[in-house]
Amino acid sequence: MLKKFVAFIWNVIKWLFIAVFLLILLSYFYFIMKWSGQTDDNMALLGNPPQQIVQAGFGFRDLNKNGRLDPYEDSRQQIEIRVENLLSQMSLEEKAGLMFINMTSINKNGSLFEKPKLNEPISFFLETNSTLVAAKNMNHFNLLDAYEPEAFVKWNNNIQQLAEKTRLGIPITIATDPRHTATENPGASIFTPFFSRWPSPLGMAAINDTLLVRKFGEVANQEYRALGFRLALHPMADLATEPRWARVGGTFGEDAQISAALTKAYVLGFQGDTLNQNSVACMTKHFSGGGPQKDGEDAHFHYGKDQVYPGDNFDYHLIPFQEGALKANTAQIMPYYGIPKGQTSEDVAFAFNKEIITDLLRDSLKFDGVICTDWGLITDKKIKNASAWGLEDKSELDRVEKIINAGCDMFGGENCPEHVIELVKTDRIMEERIDESVRRILRDKFVLGLFDDPFLDEDGLSVINSPENQALGQEAQRQSFVLLKNENDLLPLSDDDKIFLEGFDRPALVDYRKVMTNLQNADYVVLKLTTPFEERDSEMLESFFHQGTLAFEGEEKQKILDLLRTKKTITVISVDRPPVIPQIVAESASVIVDFNNEEDLILDLIYGKFSPTGKLPIEFPSSMEAVQAQKEDLPYDSVDPLFPFGYGLTYFDD
């Protein structure tokens, strides 16, 4: 009887499994057909590609397909003439679509993204390329992928050909978050292994060399343009005055003058002395300084919506923008999510705040470039609810209206141009106000040369994996290391010294290095740590942000201390926020700070192939109590820091 019952249960489970599998399969095929039908509908909205026409010896693309040369199609015309001519031909729907930029994807073979990818769950939250271009009139996209370079070239040409078939043939501007360090954080950075690898911006600040940072910008410009990226959603000109903030690693540290100088060099490297057809435009962020987060909590999330100024130091956070980004003529600027508490007459987030955007940035600081909101201020999404701080109870339409009236030109991370259309048609926003933003946005497209030739060929990929660029990045990594402790001049090790590696991803077992697989056979331990953080995952995006405590605690800390007590240990800590590690430092023989550098170079440093020269661009606090006592907007205000700002040893000190 029992065997029959077990067999029955097994059969039920088997058939349930088959039924579920078939249901999933049928659902997938249903959606395949649905996505295919949607693509067909979108393509039906498009026309023919433009013809190449020659008139009086001048060749041009007939982007609006009218058989004659319009001023906006004529590269010999002044930019303002081209802008005004195109603006006069645009419909309200086309103007509205121009004001939105959002993330999209490409396929591994470079074809258009027209259905979600089963191996990339985030793709299910993205609209297809044809929906964005044909149905929504959008032509600014932020790419998340890191496929082979050839795929980017093919996709660039495919999406530009799609855009050519729109009524006016407005080309696509392709944007990206930083790609030159090893960090991976959707919405903040994308590790791209075939690019030259450099230290994080915090590591650049540890070097504090404007010529090197400008050189980085020039190299990154070459690599970006080879793949079609013409808009860099960086640099971050924020100041790391609050050590718990999740985005400290993307800043140039806590000193405003250093940040200003490096921000200026960074923008000049990407854009050149003037914005032109060889530039990558920079969208410097996050105005007016996103660092002083209350209790260090990030403003992507509701618990971090307040930026506070207990040290009355608001103006200090403007310095990297005033003296850096604006002096380098950054093409675009992005405000952050937070509410600058008590700094304006209404406590609303920066992008909603007319006193910040128009009165300060436009009128006082005379910035006339594009201002684009940070991502996702309007609509709730599965990956993140809208960061509409100060307008949480308002409708999507109200939020769009508030942002436009504040003085912003573009909406980041949104696909809802229908709201702009409705605001104009109901006379809540005048079309003349929309035209102001459209002029600025079009100007950048024309200056970058996108209207004249947005296409790529694979010959341009010679700069990718360039040995020269790789060498420049590695040299910058070498210069960024900071030596904090070197007890009895332990470092550098001799080539005969045997080491045991803990916490390394890819130990390099070559040449002179004596790497033991058994701890007992080693002379020294090399322990690699990263700044600790609290695990959070109430929202999908939240899990990518390192927030909360800076101290190792409980079993994790005890495990580290136990290892430190086995043998003399060289502790390497990869820093994206300043760690609280007094006991770990006390029990380590040597302590090195790295900034997302390659592990081969860490071992080269330990074995004395080069000497550390970096200096800390942020303080290392001595305790979490000291962290909590700091004022979020003040630099260098940690009581008795474990290591002060600017600290750093070398092997050859006198």
C-alpha angles and dihedrals in degrees: 000000000000092000091053091049092049090048090050092050090047091051091049091051091046094051092043089053091049091047092050091047092050091047091053091046093049091046091052093050090046091054091044088058091044093050091046091051091048090052091051090051091049094048089052088063091062130080135211124305115264120268123237105241131186119207122176089344095308119117122208143158112255093224096174092042095230096129096243139084112265120194092246089057092051114091090194092067124092114265095243092053090051092048094050093046093052093042090055090057098046124104122223089254092055092048092050093050090052090061096064132079124179143160120277137166142230132214122252091250093049096256122136117283102245103149134026120270116237092215093052111057093185089064089070088068094053128087118233124264093247093049092054096044103034105027101032101030091230121155107171119083137175112212122216101184131099103194125146116304093248090060091057092051092050093045092048090055093044094051092044090051088051090051091049089063093059116102095266100022095234107181127235123256110211117206135186143188117236114303107174103086131063096252122114117200120144107234093018112048141352122208108227109184098197093058120088109270122235135172119270118270087262087057090049088055090052086060094040096196116142093194091056092048091050089050089052089053091051092050093046089049090057093047094045095049092049088063097039100259108145101161123058113202089211172094108089110222092182120124123237096225092133107060096200095058112121094226101053090112092062093056133081090242133263103304111097097205094050090046091049093051094046093043090053092049091047094053092045089052093054099037104027122223089308131019109258145142090292095052134103103214116230124223099200114205155247110004127224091014123291099206108092096076115168107258087350094283115149120248094225084083133056095244090057100046096114125084110194136197108198089155092053087238104137093126092055089065091055094061097085089053097043097041098028122026098028094045088053089050096240107204096222142014132206123204119214129244100252134102112241093224114222095352098104137028092264128038101231129130120277097259091052092045116099093188090059100039104034107018097041108024101030104030105026100033093033096227112164100170128103118298113202125185121236116262122293111007097140115041134039113240135184091247093049138354117239113284091219095149112186090014100059092127095046126097124254088253092053091050093052091049092050093050093050092047090049088061105258120142105197139036116224121213095007137112101190110110087148088079092059090048092052093047091055095043091051091047094242089121123027116233089231088066090053089050090059091060094041091055092055093047094047091047091063092049091052095044091051089054095240094135091055102045122352094162130106137203129204092246086079091064092081089096090060112095088005108172089219094054092043089053092050091052092049092050089053089051090053092052093050099062114110121206110209102171135015109172113207089348091289091163136102098048121214119248089253095057113109120221138192116213123217124179096013120132100205114015110206108228100187142120116330100005117108102204114176124204091203118064093212092061094054128094093207141015120230107202120191118201136170127216107278122242142173119266111239129172112156086123125033094241093048094074090067095058120086105216142149126034122031094198132089109239143186120347093356092058093044091052090053093048092048090055092047089056095054098068139344104295134207105206118204116190121194104215128211091145128015108272125220101228112145096140093043090051091047092054097041121090092212134008126203129183119213130184106215090302127163114273093230088062092050089058091044088056093049091050092049101250085139136001125248114250106164124118126211112265089195136036121256106223120224096223144000087250088061090049092052091049093055121102111240096228101044126089124220094011101128111123112242095344117211087232121008128225110282096024120144138137132209133204095248105048113150 
